[in-house]
């Protein structure tokens, strides 16, 4: 049983690591953010600041997800739902990061342009 728990931790860490790498290595979103009176440099600074907030939110959520998986992963593995549950947690974390980014940009006065 000890080996199973250790293997689960390694598997969860691998899944979480892949998600973080995927999110960080993904091309920037195609959404164009605009704000009256803002030049490209100011927009780039706002995007960078909001991306940092989104990354922090993602890292926090991934840590929470890792704790959840460590607690419930054995049950999920026995019920053959580990993959489904992990994917759900990862989608939720990515959604939280996207929401954080969008909220940050909106708070800075930017809107999504075409």
C-alpha positions as CSV (number, residue, x, y, z in Angstrom):
1,X,0.0,0.0,0.0
2,X,2.8,2.4,0.7
3,X,4.0,2.0,-2.9
4,X,0.6,2.8,-4.2
5,X,0.4,6.1,-2.3
6,X,3.8,7.1,-3.4
7,X,3.0,6.2,-7.0
8,X,-0.2,8.2,-6.8
9,X,1.8,11.2,-5.6
10,X,4.2,10.9,-8.4
11,X,1.4,10.5,-10.9
12,X,-0.4,13.6,-9.5
13,X,2.8,15.6,-9.6
14,X,3.4,14.6,-13.2
15,X,-0.1,15.5,-14.2
16,X,0.1,18.9,-12.4
17,X,3.5,19.5,-13.9
18,X,2.3,18.9,-17.4
19,X,-0.6,21.2,-16.9
20,X,1.6,24.0,-15.6
21,X,4.0,23.6,-18.5
22,X,1.1,23.5,-21.0
23,X,-0.3,26.7,-19.6
24,X,3.0,28.5,-19.4
25,X,4.2,27.4,-22.8
26,X,0.9,28.0,-24.5
27,X,0.9,30.9,-27.0
28,X,-0.6,34.1,-25.8
29,X,-4.4,34.4,-26.1
30,X,-5.6,35.9,-29.3
31,X,-7.8,38.3,-27.4
32,X,-6.8,41.9,-28.1
33,X,-7.3,44.2,-25.1
34,X,-7.9,47.8,-25.7
35,X,-8.2,51.0,-23.6
36,X,-8.7,54.5,-24.9
37,X,-5.5,56.4,-24.6
38,X,-3.3,53.3,-23.9
39,X,-0.4,52.6,-26.2
40,X,1.1,49.2,-27.0
41,X,3.7,49.5,-24.3
42,X,1.1,50.3,-21.6
43,X,-1.1,47.5,-22.8
44,X,1.9,45.1,-22.7
45,X,2.7,46.1,-19.1
46,X,-0.9,45.6,-18.1
47,X,-1.1,42.2,-19.8
48,X,2.2,41.2,-18.1
49,X,1.0,42.3,-14.6
50,X,-2.3,40.5,-15.1
51,X,-0.6,37.4,-16.4
52,X,1.5,37.4,-13.2
53,X,-1.6,37.5,-11.1
54,X,-3.2,34.7,-13.2
55,X,0.0,32.6,-12.8
56,X,-0.1,33.1,-9.0
57,X,-3.8,32.1,-9.0
58,X,-3.0,29.0,-11.0
59,X,-0.1,28.0,-8.8
60,X,-2.3,28.4,-5.7
61,X,-5.1,26.3,-7.2
62,X,-2.7,23.7,-8.4
63,X,-1.4,23.4,-4.8
64,X,-4.9,23.0,-3.6
65,X,-5.6,20.4,-6.3
66,X,-2.5,18.5,-5.3
67,X,-3.8,18.3,-1.7
68,X,-7.2,17.2,-2.8
69,X,-5.7,14.5,-5.0
70,X,-3.5,13.4,-2.1
71,X,-6.5,13.1,0.1
72,X,-9.0,11.6,-2.3
73,X,-6.8,10.1,-5.0
74,X,-6.9,6.6,-3.5
75,X,-10.7,6.6,-3.6
76,X,-10.7,7.9,-7.1
77,X,-8.2,5.3,-8.2
78,X,-10.3,2.5,-6.7
79,X,-13.4,3.8,-8.4
80,X,-11.5,4.3,-11.7
81,X,-12.3,8.0,-11.8
82,X,-8.8,9.3,-11.0
83,X,-8.3,10.6,-14.6
84,X,-11.7,12.2,-14.8
85,X,-11.3,13.9,-11.4
86,X,-7.8,15.1,-12.1
87,X,-8.9,16.5,-15.5
88,X,-11.8,18.3,-13.8
89,X,-9.5,19.8,-11.2
90,X,-7.1,20.9,-13.9
91,X,-9.8,22.5,-16.0
92,X,-11.1,24.3,-12.9
93,X,-7.6,25.6,-12.1
94,X,-7.1,26.9,-15.7
95,X,-10.6,28.5,-15.5
96,X,-9.7,30.3,-12.3
97,X,-6.5,31.6,-13.9
98,X,-8.4,32.8,-16.9
99,X,-11.0,34.5,-14.7
100,X,-8.2,36.2,-12.7
101,X,-6.5,37.5,-15.8
102,X,-9.8,38.8,-17.4
103,X,-10.9,40.4,-14.1
104,X,-7.5,42.1,-13.7
105,X,-7.6,43.5,-17.3
106,X,-11.1,44.8,-16.8
107,X,-10.2,46.4,-13.5
108,X,-7.4,48.2,-15.3
109,X,-9.9,49.7,-17.7
110,X,-9.3,47.5,-20.7
111,X,-12.0,45.8,-22.7
112,X,-11.8,42.9,-25.2
113,X,-11.4,44.3,-28.7
114,X,-11.9,42.7,-32.0
